[in-house]
């Protein structure tokens, strides 16, 4: 089974954002804006690689029909 796409990522990102908001409120007393959350997620993202060490990007990878 191959699972991917926004429906699979939505729950993970929502949970991550909730934890980020909770931590910011506890640490600084305010919640980050939506743009700040997006920037933090983008800044901390890392490139995945396949078994051979080649960068894996499912959005730009050509797929066989």
mmCIF file of the N, C-alpha and C atoms, coordinates in Angstrom:
data_MODEL
# 
_entry.id   MODEL 
# 
loop_
_atom_site.group_PDB 
_atom_site.id 
_atom_site.type_symbol 
_atom_site.label_atom_id 
_atom_site.label_alt_id 
_atom_site.label_comp_id 
_atom_site.label_asym_id 
_atom_site.label_entity_id 
_atom_site.label_seq_id 
_atom_site.pdbx_PDB_ins_code 
_atom_site.Cartn_x 
_atom_site.Cartn_y 
_atom_site.Cartn_z 
_atom_site.occupancy 
_atom_site.B_iso_or_equiv 
_atom_site.pdbx_formal_charge 
_atom_site.auth_seq_id 
_atom_site.auth_comp_id 
_atom_site.auth_asym_id 
_atom_site.auth_atom_id 
_atom_site.pdbx_PDB_model_num 
ATOM 1   N N  . UNK A 1 1  ? 0.836  -1.162 0.000   1.00 0.00 ? 1  UNK A N  1 
ATOM 2   C CA . UNK A 1 1  ? 0.000  0.000  0.000   1.00 0.00 ? 1  UNK A CA 1 
ATOM 3   C C  . UNK A 1 1  ? 0.893  1.240  0.000   1.00 0.00 ? 1  UNK A C  1 
ATOM 4   N N  . UNK A 1 2  ? 0.559  2.193  -0.835  1.00 0.00 ? 2  UNK A N  1 
ATOM 5   C CA . UNK A 1 2  ? 1.314  3.436  -0.943  1.00 0.00 ? 2  UNK A CA 1 
ATOM 6   C C  . UNK A 1 2  ? 0.400  4.578  -0.513  1.00 0.00 ? 2  UNK A C  1 
ATOM 7   N N  . UNK A 1 3  ? 0.752  5.265  0.558   1.00 0.00 ? 3  UNK A N  1 
ATOM 8   C CA . UNK A 1 3  ? -0.062 6.368  1.060   1.00 0.00 ? 3  UNK A CA 1 
ATOM 9   C C  . UNK A 1 3  ? 0.731  7.652  0.980   1.00 0.00 ? 3  UNK A C  1 
ATOM 10  N N  . UNK A 1 4  ? 0.138  8.658  0.369   1.00 0.00 ? 4  UNK A N  1 
ATOM 11  C CA . UNK A 1 4  ? 0.795  9.957  0.294   1.00 0.00 ? 4  UNK A CA 1 
ATOM 12  C C  . UNK A 1 4  ? -0.264 11.015 0.020   1.00 0.00 ? 4  UNK A C  1 
ATOM 13  N N  . UNK A 1 5  ? 0.170  12.234 -0.016  1.00 0.00 ? 5  UNK A N  1 
ATOM 14  C CA . UNK A 1 5  ? -0.734 13.318 -0.359  1.00 0.00 ? 5  UNK A CA 1 
ATOM 15  C C  . UNK A 1 5  ? -1.115 14.172 0.825   1.00 0.00 ? 5  UNK A C  1 
ATOM 16  N N  . UNK A 1 6  ? -1.876 15.199 0.523   1.00 0.00 ? 6  UNK A N  1 
ATOM 17  C CA . UNK A 1 6  ? -2.230 16.164 1.557   1.00 0.00 ? 6  UNK A CA 1 
ATOM 18  C C  . UNK A 1 6  ? -3.134 15.557 2.625   1.00 0.00 ? 6  UNK A C  1 
ATOM 19  N N  . UNK A 1 7  ? -3.981 14.586 2.252   1.00 0.00 ? 7  UNK A N  1 
ATOM 20  C CA . UNK A 1 7  ? -4.859 13.998 3.262   1.00 0.00 ? 7  UNK A CA 1 
ATOM 21  C C  . UNK A 1 7  ? -4.063 13.208 4.300   1.00 0.00 ? 7  UNK A C  1 
ATOM 22  N N  . UNK A 1 8  ? -2.932 12.641 3.890   1.00 0.00 ? 8  UNK A N  1 
ATOM 23  C CA . UNK A 1 8  ? -2.084 11.910 4.834   1.00 0.00 ? 8  UNK A CA 1 
ATOM 24  C C  . UNK A 1 8  ? -1.254 12.878 5.677   1.00 0.00 ? 8  UNK A C  1 
ATOM 25  N N  . UNK A 1 9  ? -0.861 13.993 5.098   1.00 0.00 ? 9  UNK A N  1 
ATOM 26  C CA . UNK A 1 9  ? -0.005 14.954 5.798   1.00 0.00 ? 9  UNK A CA 1 
ATOM 27  C C  . UNK A 1 9  ? -0.789 15.871 6.724   1.00 0.00 ? 9  UNK A C  1 
ATOM 28  N N  . UNK A 1 10 ? -2.067 16.060 6.468   1.00 0.00 ? 10 UNK A N  1 
ATOM 29  C CA . UNK A 1 10 ? -2.851 17.030 7.229   1.00 0.00 ? 10 UNK A CA 1 
ATOM 30  C C  . UNK A 1 10 ? -2.830 16.753 8.731   1.00 0.00 ? 10 UNK A C  1 
ATOM 31  N N  . UNK A 1 11 ? -3.020 15.512 9.117   1.00 0.00 ? 11 UNK A N  1 
ATOM 32  C CA . UNK A 1 11 ? -3.026 15.170 10.540  1.00 0.00 ? 11 UNK A CA 1 
ATOM 33  C C  . UNK A 1 11 ? -1.678 15.381 11.199  1.00 0.00 ? 11 UNK A C  1 
ATOM 34  N N  . UNK A 1 12 ? -0.624 15.046 10.488  1.00 0.00 ? 12 UNK A N  1 
ATOM 35  C CA . UNK A 1 12 ? 0.730  15.202 11.037  1.00 0.00 ? 12 UNK A CA 1 
ATOM 36  C C  . UNK A 1 12 ? 1.062  16.676 11.212  1.00 0.00 ? 12 UNK A C  1 
ATOM 37  N N  . UNK A 1 13 ? 0.774  17.479 10.195  1.00 0.00 ? 13 UNK A N  1 
ATOM 38  C CA . UNK A 1 13 ? 1.090  18.904 10.270  1.00 0.00 ? 13 UNK A CA 1 
ATOM 39  C C  . UNK A 1 13 ? 0.209  19.602 11.304  1.00 0.00 ? 13 UNK A C  1 
ATOM 40  N N  . UNK A 1 14 ? -1.056 19.221 11.396  1.00 0.00 ? 14 UNK A N  1 
ATOM 41  C CA . UNK A 1 14 ? -1.946 19.817 12.382  1.00 0.00 ? 14 UNK A CA 1 
ATOM 42  C C  . UNK A 1 14 ? -1.451 19.536 13.795  1.00 0.00 ? 14 UNK A C  1 
ATOM 43  N N  . UNK A 1 15 ? -1.063 18.303 14.062  1.00 0.00 ? 15 UNK A N  1 
ATOM 44  C CA . UNK A 1 15 ? -0.536 17.955 15.376  1.00 0.00 ? 15 UNK A CA 1 
ATOM 45  C C  . UNK A 1 15 ? 0.750  18.687 15.686  1.00 0.00 ? 15 UNK A C  1 
ATOM 46  N N  . UNK A 1 16 ? 1.629  18.801 14.693  1.00 0.00 ? 16 UNK A N  1 
ATOM 47  C CA . UNK A 1 16 ? 2.885  19.521 14.873  1.00 0.00 ? 16 UNK A CA 1 
ATOM 48  C C  . UNK A 1 16 ? 2.624  20.992 15.162  1.00 0.00 ? 16 UNK A C  1 
ATOM 49  N N  . UNK A 1 17 ? 1.714  21.598 14.406  1.00 0.00 ? 17 UNK A N  1 
ATOM 50  C CA . UNK A 1 17 ? 1.382  23.009 14.626  1.00 0.00 ? 17 UNK A CA 1 
ATOM 51  C C  . UNK A 1 17 ? 0.782  23.218 16.018  1.00 0.00 ? 17 UNK A C  1 
ATOM 52  N N  . UNK A 1 18 ? -0.074 22.304 16.461  1.00 0.00 ? 18 UNK A N  1 
ATOM 53  C CA . UNK A 1 18 ? -0.664 22.420 17.796  1.00 0.00 ? 18 UNK A CA 1 
ATOM 54  C C  . UNK A 1 18 ? 0.412  22.373 18.877  1.00 0.00 ? 18 UNK A C  1 
ATOM 55  N N  . UNK A 1 19 ? 1.373  21.487 18.732  1.00 0.00 ? 19 UNK A N  1 
ATOM 56  C CA . UNK A 1 19 ? 2.468  21.412 19.701  1.00 0.00 ? 19 UNK A CA 1 
ATOM 57  C C  . UNK A 1 19 ? 3.337  22.666 19.666  1.00 0.00 ? 19 UNK A C  1 
ATOM 58  N N  . UNK A 1 20 ? 3.560  23.213 18.475  1.00 0.00 ? 20 UNK A N  1 
ATOM 59  C CA . UNK A 1 20 ? 4.348  24.438 18.352  1.00 0.00 ? 20 UNK A CA 1 
ATOM 60  C C  . UNK A 1 20 ? 3.633  25.613 19.020  1.00 0.00 ? 20 UNK A C  1 
ATOM 61  N N  . UNK A 1 21 ? 2.327  25.704 18.825  1.00 0.00 ? 21 UNK A N  1 
ATOM 62  C CA . UNK A 1 21 ? 1.535  26.771 19.440  1.00 0.00 ? 21 UNK A CA 1 
ATOM 63  C C  . UNK A 1 21 ? 1.544  26.628 20.956  1.00 0.00 ? 21 UNK A C  1 
ATOM 64  N N  . UNK A 1 22 ? 1.330  25.411 21.438  1.00 0.00 ? 22 UNK A N  1 
ATOM 65  C CA . UNK A 1 22 ? 1.328  25.175 22.879  1.00 0.00 ? 22 UNK A CA 1 
ATOM 66  C C  . UNK A 1 22 ? 2.672  25.551 23.510  1.00 0.00 ? 22 UNK A C  1 
ATOM 67  N N  . UNK A 1 23 ? 3.754  25.149 22.871  1.00 0.00 ? 23 UNK A N  1 
ATOM 68  C CA . UNK A 1 23 ? 5.083  25.462 23.400  1.00 0.00 ? 23 UNK A CA 1 
ATOM 69  C C  . UNK A 1 23 ? 5.330  26.972 23.411  1.00 0.00 ? 23 UNK A C  1 
ATOM 70  N N  . UNK A 1 24 ? 4.963  27.658 22.335  1.00 0.00 ? 24 UNK A N  1 
ATOM 71  C CA . UNK A 1 24 ? 5.165  29.110 22.261  1.00 0.00 ? 24 UNK A CA 1 
ATOM 72  C C  . UNK A 1 24 ? 4.356  29.825 23.340  1.00 0.00 ? 24 UNK A C  1 
ATOM 73  N N  . UNK A 1 25 ? 3.124  29.386 23.559  1.00 0.00 ? 25 UNK A N  1 
ATOM 74  C CA . UNK A 1 25 ? 2.295  30.004 24.613  1.00 0.00 ? 25 UNK A CA 1 
ATOM 75  C C  . UNK A 1 25 ? 2.906  29.786 25.988  1.00 0.00 ? 25 UNK A C  1 
ATOM 76  N N  . UNK A 1 26 ? 3.396  28.585 26.239  1.00 0.00 ? 26 UNK A N  1 
ATOM 77  C CA . UNK A 1 26 ? 4.011  28.299 27.541  1.00 0.00 ? 26 UNK A CA 1 
ATOM 78  C C  . UNK A 1 26 ? 5.332  29.042 27.719  1.00 0.00 ? 26 UNK A C  1 
ATOM 79  N N  . UNK A 1 27 ? 6.110  29.140 26.668  1.00 0.00 ? 27 UNK A N  1 
ATOM 80  C CA . UNK A 1 27 ? 7.443  29.737 26.743  1.00 0.00 ? 27 UNK A CA 1 
ATOM 81  C C  . UNK A 1 27 ? 7.413  31.259 26.684  1.00 0.00 ? 27 UNK A C  1 
ATOM 82  N N  . UNK A 1 28 ? 6.589  31.817 25.771  1.00 0.00 ? 28 UNK A N  1 
ATOM 83  C CA . UNK A 1 28 ? 6.611  33.256 25.510  1.00 0.00 ? 28 UNK A CA 1 
ATOM 84  C C  . UNK A 1 28 ? 5.308  33.977 25.839  1.00 0.00 ? 28 UNK A C  1 
ATOM 85  N N  . UNK A 1 29 ? 4.248  33.229 26.130  1.00 0.00 ? 29 UNK A N  1 
ATOM 86  C CA . UNK A 1 29 ? 2.969  33.845 26.479  1.00 0.00 ? 29 UNK A CA 1 
ATOM 87  C C  . UNK A 1 29 ? 2.107  34.249 25.302  1.00 0.00 ? 29 UNK A C  1 
ATOM 88  N N  . UNK A 1 30 ? 2.548  33.998 24.087  1.00 0.00 ? 30 UNK A N  1 
ATOM 89  C CA . UNK A 1 30 ? 1.770  34.315 22.888  1.00 0.00 ? 30 UNK A CA 1 
ATOM 90  C C  . UNK A 1 30 ? 1.890  33.174 21.890  1.00 0.00 ? 30 UNK A C  1 
ATOM 91  N N  . UNK A 1 31 ? 0.900  33.077 21.018  1.00 0.00 ? 31 UNK A N  1 
ATOM 92  C CA . UNK A 1 31 ? 0.930  32.063 19.964  1.00 0.00 ? 31 UNK A CA 1 
ATOM 93  C C  . UNK A 1 31 ? 1.520  32.672 18.700  1.00 0.00 ? 31 UNK A C  1 
ATOM 94  N N  . UNK A 1 32 ? 2.297  31.903 17.945  1.00 0.00 ? 32 UNK A N  1 
ATOM 95  C CA . UNK A 1 32 ? 2.834  32.419 16.679  1.00 0.00 ? 32 UNK A CA 1 
ATOM 96  C C  . UNK A 1 32 ? 1.724  32.585 15.645  1.00 0.00 ? 32 UNK A C  1 
ATOM 97  N N  . UNK A 1 33 ? 1.937  33.483 14.693  1.00 0.00 ? 33 UNK A N  1 
ATOM 98  C CA . UNK A 1 33 ? 0.968  33.680 13.614  1.00 0.00 ? 33 UNK A CA 1 
ATOM 99  C C  . UNK A 1 33 ? 1.034  32.499 12.650  1.00 0.00 ? 33 UNK A C  1 
ATOM 100 N N  . UNK A 1 34 ? 0.054  32.420 11.780  1.00 0.00 ? 34 UNK A N  1 
ATOM 101 C CA . UNK A 1 34 ? 0.043  31.351 10.770  1.00 0.00 ? 34 UNK A CA 1 
ATOM 102 C C  . UNK A 1 34 ? 1.288  31.431 9.881   1.00 0.00 ? 34 UNK A C  1 
ATOM 103 N N  . UNK A 1 35 ? 1.683  32.646 9.501   1.00 0.00 ? 35 UNK A N  1 
ATOM 104 C CA . UNK A 1 35 ? 2.874  32.801 8.666   1.00 0.00 ? 35 UNK A CA 1 
ATOM 105 C C  . UNK A 1 35 ? 4.134  32.389 9.406   1.00 0.00 ? 35 UNK A C  1 
ATOM 106 N N  . UNK A 1 36 ? 4.193  32.667 10.712  1.00 0.00 ? 36 UNK A N  1 
ATOM 107 C CA . UNK A 1 36 ? 5.358  32.261 11.502  1.00 0.00 ? 36 UNK A CA 1 
ATOM 108 C C  . UNK A 1 36 ? 5.423  30.741 11.604  1.00 0.00 ? 36 UNK A C  1 
ATOM 109 N N  . UNK A 1 37 ? 4.273  30.087 11.812  1.00 0.00 ? 37 UNK A N  1 
ATOM 110 C CA . UNK A 1 37 ? 4.244  28.622 11.862  1.00 0.00 ? 37 UNK A CA 1 
ATOM 111 C C  . UNK A 1 37 ? 4.730  28.029 10.542  1.00 0.00 ? 37 UNK A C  1 
ATOM 112 N N  . UNK A 1 38 ? 4.243  28.576 9.431   1.00 0.00 ? 38 UNK A N  1 
ATOM 113 C CA . UNK A 1 38 ? 4.651  28.090 8.115   1.00 0.00 ? 38 UNK A CA 1 
ATOM 114 C C  . UNK A 1 38 ? 6.159  28.244 7.925   1.00 0.00 ? 38 UNK A C  1 
ATOM 115 N N  . UNK A 1 39 ? 6.694  29.407 8.300   1.00 0.00 ? 39 UNK A N  1 
ATOM 116 C CA . UNK A 1 39 ? 8.127  29.654 8.156   1.00 0.00 ? 39 UNK A CA 1 
ATOM 117 C C  . UNK A 1 39 ? 8.934  28.687 9.015   1.00 0.00 ? 39 UNK A C  1 
ATOM 118 N N  . UNK A 1 40 ? 8.485  28.415 10.241  1.00 0.00 ? 40 UNK A N  1 
ATOM 119 C CA . UNK A 1 40 ? 9.201  27.478 11.112  1.00 0.00 ? 40 UNK A CA 1 
ATOM 120 C C  . UNK A 1 40 ? 9.197  26.073 10.533  1.00 0.00 ? 40 UNK A C  1 
ATOM 121 N N  . UNK A 1 41 ? 8.067  25.647 9.989   1.00 0.00 ? 41 UNK A N  1 
ATOM 122 C CA . UNK A 1 41 ? 7.980  24.317 9.384   1.00 0.00 ? 41 UNK A CA 1 
ATOM 123 C C  . UNK A 1 41 ? 8.889  24.213 8.160   1.00 0.00 ? 41 UNK A C  1 
ATOM 124 N N  . UNK A 1 42 ? 8.888  25.254 7.323   1.00 0.00 ? 42 UNK A N  1 
ATOM 125 C CA . UNK A 1 42 ? 9.726  25.230 6.130   1.00 0.00 ? 42 UNK A CA 1 
ATOM 126 C C  . UNK A 1 42 ? 11.207 25.265 6.493   1.00 0.00 ? 42 UNK A C  1 
ATOM 127 N N  . UNK A 1 43 ? 11.559 26.070 7.475   1.00 0.00 ? 43 UNK A N  1 
ATOM 128 C CA . UNK A 1 43 ? 12.970 26.210 7.855   1.00 0.00 ? 43 UNK A CA 1 
ATOM 129 C C  . UNK A 1 43 ? 13.527 24.924 8.457   1.00 0.00 ? 43 UNK A C  1 
ATOM 130 N N  . UNK A 1 44 ? 12.698 24.174 9.154   1.00 0.00 ? 44 UNK A N  1 
ATOM 131 C CA . UNK A 1 44 ? 13.179 22.967 9.833   1.00 0.00 ? 44 UNK A CA 1 
ATOM 132 C C  . UNK A 1 44 ? 12.987 21.694 9.013   1.00 0.00 ? 44 UNK A C  1 
ATOM 133 N N  . UNK A 1 45 ? 12.414 21.810 7.812   1.00 0.00 ? 45 UNK A N  1 
ATOM 134 C CA . UNK A 1 45 ? 12.231 20.637 6.954   1.00 0.00 ? 45 UNK A CA 1 
ATOM 135 C C  . UNK A 1 45 ? 13.583 20.155 6.439   1.00 0.00 ? 45 UNK A C  1 
ATOM 136 N N  . UNK A 1 46 ? 13.680 18.875 6.141   1.00 0.00 ? 46 UNK A N  1 
ATOM 137 C CA . UNK A 1 46 ? 14.917 18.323 5.602   1.00 0.00 ? 46 UNK A CA 1 
ATOM 138 C C  . UNK A 1 46 ? 14.599 17.432 4.412   1.00 0.00 ? 46 UNK A C  1 
ATOM 139 N N  . UNK A 1 47 ? 15.584 17.269 3.542   1.00 0.00 ? 47 UNK A N  1 
ATOM 140 C CA . UNK A 1 47 ? 15.420 16.474 2.328   1.00 0.00 ? 47 UNK A CA 1 
ATOM 141 C C  . UNK A 1 47 ? 15.506 14.992 2.657   1.00 0.00 ? 47 UNK A C  1 
ATOM 142 N N  . UNK A 1 48 ? 14.576 14.221 2.136   1.00 0.00 ? 48 UNK A N  1 
ATOM 143 C CA . UNK A 1 48 ? 14.606 12.768 2.292   1.00 0.00 ? 48 UNK A CA 1 
ATOM 144 C C  . UNK A 1 48 ? 15.416 12.156 1.154   1.00 0.00 ? 48 UNK A C  1 
ATOM 145 N N  . UNK A 1 49 ? 16.032 11.030 1.420   1.00 0.00 ? 49 UNK A N  1 
ATOM 146 C CA . UNK A 1 49 ? 16.788 10.332 0.381   1.00 0.00 ? 49 UNK A CA 1 
ATOM 147 C C  . UNK A 1 49 ? 16.311 8.885  0.287   1.00 0.00 ? 49 UNK A C  1 
ATOM 148 N N  . UNK A 1 50 ? 16.500 8.302  -0.892  1.00 0.00 ? 50 UNK A N  1 
ATOM 149 C CA . UNK A 1 50 ? 16.136 6.901  -1.065  1.00 0.00 ? 50 UNK A CA 1 
ATOM 150 C C  . UNK A 1 50 ? 17.280 6.010  -0.580  1.00 0.00 ? 50 UNK A C  1 
ATOM 151 N N  . UNK A 1 51 ? 17.188 4.726  -0.801  1.00 0.00 ? 51 UNK A N  1 
ATOM 152 C CA . UNK A 1 51 ? 18.197 3.779  -0.339  1.00 0.00 ? 51 UNK A CA 1 
ATOM 153 C C  . UNK A 1 51 ? 19.582 4.001  -0.920  1.00 0.00 ? 51 UNK A C  1 
ATOM 154 N N  . UNK A 1 52 ? 19.660 4.655  -2.074  1.00 0.00 ? 52 UNK A N  1 
ATOM 155 C CA . UNK A 1 52 ? 20.949 4.925  -2.718  1.00 0.00 ? 52 UNK A CA 1 
ATOM 156 C C  . UNK A 1 52 ? 21.505 6.297  -2.348  1.00 0.00 ? 52 UNK A C  1 
ATOM 157 N N  . UNK A 1 53 ? 20.788 7.025  -1.521  1.00 0.00 ? 53 UNK A N  1 
ATOM 158 C CA . UNK A 1 53 ? 21.245 8.350  -1.116  1.00 0.00 ? 53 UNK A CA 1 
ATOM 159 C C  . UNK A 1 53 ? 20.833 9.473  -2.047  1.00 0.00 ? 53 UNK A C  1 
ATOM 160 N N  . UNK A 1 54 ? 19.991 9.176  -3.037  1.00 0.00 ? 54 UNK A N  1 
ATOM 161 C CA . UNK A 1 54 ? 19.522 10.185 -3.975  1.00 0.00 ? 54 UNK A CA 1 
ATOM 162 C C  . UNK A 1 54 ? 18.347 10.923 -3.343  1.00 0.00 ? 54 UNK A C  1 
ATOM 163 N N  . UNK A 1 55 ? 18.355 12.258 -3.468  1.00 0.00 ? 55 UNK A N  1 
ATOM 164 C CA . UNK A 1 55 ? 17.268 13.065 -2.907  1.00 0.00 ? 55 UNK A CA 1 
ATOM 165 C C  . UNK A 1 55 ? 15.936 12.592 -3.466  1.00 0.00 ? 55 UNK A C  1 
ATOM 166 N N  . UNK A 1 56 ? 14.969 12.441 -2.586  1.00 0.00 ? 56 UNK A N  1 
ATOM 167 C CA . UNK A 1 56 ? 13.652 11.931 -2.954  1.00 0.00 ? 56 UNK A CA 1 
ATOM 168 C C  . UNK A 1 56 ? 12.630 13.053 -2.814  1.00 0.00 ? 56 UNK A C  1 
ATOM 169 N N  . UNK A 1 57 ? 12.049 13.444 -3.928  1.00 0.00 ? 57 UNK A N  1 
ATOM 170 C CA . UNK A 1 57 ? 11.040 14.490 -3.927  1.00 0.00 ? 57 UNK A CA 1 
ATOM 171 C C  . UNK A 1 57 ? 9.856  13.994 -4.742  1.00 0.00 ? 57 UNK A C  1 
ATOM 172 N N  . UNK A 1 58 ? 8.837  13.527 -4.069  1.00 0.00 ? 58 UNK A N  1 
ATOM 173 C CA . UNK A 1 58 ? 7.697  12.915 -4.757  1.00 0.00 ? 58 UNK A CA 1 
ATOM 174 C C  . UNK A 1 58 ? 6.951  13.929 -5.625  1.00 0.00 ? 58 UNK A C  1 
ATOM 175 N N  . UNK A 1 59 ? 7.086  15.236 -5.356  1.00 0.00 ? 59 UNK A N  1 
ATOM 176 C CA . UNK A 1 59 ? 6.380  16.227 -6.155  1.00 0.00 ? 59 UNK A CA 1 
ATOM 177 C C  . UNK A 1 59 ? 7.013  16.445 -7.519  1.00 0.00 ? 59 UNK A C  1 
ATOM 178 N N  . UNK A 1 60 ? 8.316  16.280 -7.628  1.00 0.00 ? 60 UNK A N  1 
ATOM 179 C CA . UNK A 1 60 ? 8.979  16.533 -8.909  1.00 0.00 ? 60 UNK A CA 1 
ATOM 180 C C  . UNK A 1 60 ? 9.487  15.264 -9.580  1.00 0.00 ? 60 UNK A C  1 
ATOM 181 N N  . UNK A 1 61 ? 9.315  14.115 -8.930  1.00 0.00 ? 61 UNK A N  1 
ATOM 182 C CA . UNK A 1 61 ? 9.788  12.854 -9.501  1.00 0.00 ? 61 UNK A CA 1 
ATOM 183 C C  . UNK A 1 61 ? 8.853  12.395 -10.611 1.00 0.00 ? 61 UNK A C  1 
ATOM 184 N N  . UNK A 1 62 ? 9.420  12.007 -11.728 1.00 0.00 ? 62 UNK A N  1 
ATOM 185 C CA . UNK A 1 62 ? 8.620  11.492 -12.832 1.00 0.00 ? 62 UNK A CA 1 
ATOM 186 C C  . UNK A 1 62 ? 8.098  10.113 -12.464 1.00 0.00 ? 62 UNK A C  1 
ATOM 187 N N  . UNK A 1 63 ? 6.852  9.868  -12.794 1.00 0.00 ? 63 UNK A N  1 
ATOM 188 C CA . UNK A 1 63 ? 6.250  8.569  -12.485 1.00 0.00 ? 63 UNK A CA 1 
ATOM 189 C C  . UNK A 1 63 ? 5.850  7.868  -13.779 1.00 0.00 ? 63 UNK A C  1 
ATOM 190 N N  . UNK A 1 64 ? 6.015  6.581  -13.769 1.00 0.00 ? 64 UNK A N  1 
ATOM 191 C CA . UNK A 1 64 ? 5.592  5.777  -14.919 1.00 0.00 ? 64 UNK A CA 1 
ATOM 192 C C  . UNK A 1 64 ? 4.073  5.709  -14.957 1.00 0.00 ? 64 UNK A C  1 
ATOM 193 N N  . UNK A 1 65 ? 3.485  5.728  -16.136 1.00 0.00 ? 65 UNK A N  1 
ATOM 194 C CA . UNK A 1 65 ? 2.008  5.659  -16.229 1.00 0.00 ? 65 UNK A CA 1 
ATOM 195 C C  . UNK A 1 65 ? 1.457  4.350  -15.745 1.00 0.00 ? 65 UNK A C  1 
# 
